[in-house]
Amino acid sequence: MGAKTLTCLTCAQLNRVPEEKLGQKPKCGSCGAALMPGKPVEVDPATLQKAVQNDDLMLVADFWAPWCGPCRMMAPEFAKAAKVLGSTARLVKLNTQDHPSAGARYRIRGIPALIAFERGRERKRQAGAMRSGQIVAWLRG
């Protein structure tokens, strides 16, 4: 078994985690934050970019805004999907109202928008609110 590189979503420090430990609530070596929190974590564009570039595990970003009704409706579904996906993916949220440049950088045309990244590349994207089962099926499909 190899180790996976994961960016701490709290302090942006890189961590190496043995694959067999991913399901055992690994913590950041620098700040002690959970590396596999089992729920979506709010991130800023710099942390998202670092995680996209360095992480060995799928990273799914939800681009949203507080004024967006469908975004707010999807938030609990996104959280349920994070629980179901467990140690196979990490889910993050990026507030496009607080970070408008991120919308342009990732070519976001409508929100909510989900982008799945794997090993530095965008693997797939989907715009519009989805239920947890649809999110999981979309990511596994």
C-alpha positions as CSV (number, residue, x, y, z in Angstrom):
1,M,0.0,0.0,0.0
2,G,1.2,3.5,-0.9
3,A,0.7,6.8,0.8
4,K,-1.6,9.6,-0.5
5,T,-0.7,13.2,-0.5
6,L,-3.4,15.4,1.0
7,T,-3.5,19.2,1.5
8,C,-4.8,20.2,4.9
9,L,-8.0,22.2,4.1
10,T,-7.4,24.3,7.2
11,C,-3.7,25.3,7.0
12,A,-2.9,24.2,3.4
13,Q,0.1,22.1,4.7
14,L,0.9,19.0,2.6
15,N,0.5,15.6,4.4
16,R,1.4,12.1,3.4
17,V,-1.2,9.5,4.6
18,P,-0.8,5.8,4.2
19,E,-3.8,4.5,2.2
20,E,-4.9,2.1,4.9
21,K,-5.2,5.0,7.3
22,L,-7.5,7.2,5.2
23,G,-10.6,5.8,6.9
24,Q,-9.1,6.2,10.4
25,K,-9.6,10.0,10.7
26,P,-6.1,11.1,9.9
27,K,-5.0,14.6,11.2
28,C,-2.8,17.3,9.8
29,G,0.8,17.0,11.1
30,S,0.9,20.8,11.4
31,C,-2.4,22.1,12.8
32,G,-4.2,18.8,13.9
33,A,-7.2,19.4,11.7
34,A,-9.0,16.4,10.2
35,L,-7.7,15.5,6.7
36,M,-10.7,13.4,6.0
37,P,-13.5,15.3,7.8
38,G,-16.4,13.4,6.2
39,K,-18.2,16.7,5.5
40,P,-17.7,19.6,3.1
41,V,-15.1,22.2,4.2
42,E,-15.2,25.8,3.2
43,V,-11.9,26.8,1.4
44,D,-10.4,29.8,-0.2
45,P,-9.1,29.9,-3.8
46,A,-5.4,29.4,-2.7
47,T,-6.2,26.3,-0.7
48,L,-8.3,24.9,-3.4
49,Q,-5.6,25.5,-6.0
50,K,-2.9,23.8,-3.8
51,A,-5.2,20.8,-3.1
52,V,-6.1,20.5,-6.9
53,Q,-2.4,20.5,-7.8
54,N,-1.1,18.2,-5.0
55,D,-3.8,15.8,-3.8
56,D,-3.8,12.1,-4.8
57,L,-7.5,11.7,-3.7
58,M,-10.4,13.0,-5.7
59,L,-11.4,16.6,-4.7
60,V,-14.9,17.8,-5.4
61,A,-15.5,21.5,-5.2
62,D,-19.0,23.1,-4.9
63,F,-18.9,26.7,-6.2
64,W,-21.8,28.5,-4.5
65,A,-23.1,31.8,-3.1
66,P,-25.2,32.7,-0.1
67,W,-27.8,34.5,-2.2
68,C,-28.4,31.4,-4.4
69,G,-31.5,29.4,-3.5
70,P,-30.6,26.2,-5.3
71,C,-27.1,26.4,-3.7
72,R,-28.7,26.6,-0.2
73,M,-31.0,23.7,-1.1
74,M,-28.1,21.5,-2.3
75,A,-25.9,22.2,0.7
76,P,-27.4,19.4,3.0
77,E,-27.3,17.0,0.0
78,F,-23.7,17.8,-0.6
79,A,-23.0,17.1,3.1
80,K,-24.8,13.7,2.8
81,A,-22.8,12.8,-0.3
82,A,-19.5,13.6,1.7
83,K,-20.6,11.0,4.3
84,V,-21.4,8.4,1.7
85,L,-18.1,8.9,-0.2
86,G,-16.1,8.5,3.0
87,S,-12.4,8.1,2.3
88,T,-12.8,7.9,-1.5
89,A,-13.1,11.7,-2.0
90,R,-13.0,15.0,-0.2
91,L,-15.7,17.6,-0.7
92,V,-15.1,21.4,-0.4
93,K,-17.1,24.5,-0.9
94,L,-16.0,27.8,-2.4
95,N,-18.1,30.9,-1.9
96,T,-18.0,32.7,-5.2
97,Q,-19.5,35.9,-3.6
98,D,-16.5,36.2,-1.3
99,H,-14.0,35.0,-4.0
100,P,-15.4,36.3,-7.4
101,S,-12.0,35.7,-9.1
102,A,-12.5,31.9,-8.5
103,G,-15.6,31.9,-10.7
104,A,-13.6,33.3,-13.6
105,R,-10.5,31.1,-13.0
106,Y,-12.6,27.9,-13.1
107,R,-15.0,29.2,-15.9
108,I,-18.1,28.9,-13.7
109,R,-21.1,29.9,-15.8
110,G,-23.9,29.1,-13.2
111,I,-24.1,28.0,-9.6
112,P,-24.3,25.7,-7.9
113,A,-21.5,24.1,-9.9
114,L,-19.6,21.0,-9.0
115,I,-16.1,20.3,-10.3
116,A,-14.3,17.0,-9.6
117,F,-10.5,17.2,-9.7
118,E,-8.2,14.2,-9.7
119,R,-4.4,14.4,-9.7
120,G,-4.2,18.0,-10.9
121,R,-6.8,17.7,-13.6
122,E,-10.5,18.5,-13.9
123,R,-12.2,15.2,-14.3
124,K,-15.8,16.3,-14.7
125,R,-18.2,19.2,-13.9
126,Q,-21.9,19.6,-13.4
127,A,-24.0,22.7,-13.0
128,G,-27.3,22.8,-11.1
129,A,-28.6,21.4,-7.8
130,M,-28.5,17.7,-7.3
131,R,-29.6,15.3,-4.5
132,S,-26.9,13.3,-2.6
133,G,-27.6,10.1,-4.5
134,Q,-27.2,11.9,-7.8
135,I,-23.9,13.5,-6.7
136,V,-22.5,10.1,-5.6
137,A,-23.6,8.4,-8.8
138,W,-22.2,11.3,-10.9
139,L,-18.8,10.9,-9.2
140,R,-18.7,7.1,-9.4
141,G,-20.0,7.0,-13.0
